[in-house]
Amino acid sequence: MTKIIMLLLLCIAAIQVIRPLGWPGLKKRADAWKLVAGTVALTFAMLVLTALFQGL
C-alpha cells in the first residue's frame, strides 16, 4: 500500500513539473517539491505506524 501511494504522488509531482496543476498551493512548476515532501512524510508515517503495530 505504501508503494502504491508513493508512486501515485510521485507521478503527480512529475506532472506538476511538466504542466502546473493549478491546485491551491501548486500554481508554479517549482511547487513540485511540496508534493515530494508530502510523499516522503506520508511514507515515513506509514512505516512508523507499521512498526508500532507489528508487535501486536
C-alpha positions, 0 to 999 in steps of 0.5 A: 500500500505504501508503494502504491501511494508513493508512486501515485504522488510521485507521478503527480509531482512529475506532472506538476513539473511538466504542466502546473496543476493549478491546485491551491498551493501548486500554481508554479512548476517549482511547487513540485517539491511540496508534493515530494515532501508530502510523499516522503512524510506520508511514507515515513508515517506509514512505516512508523505506524507499521512498526508500532503495530507489528508487535501486536 
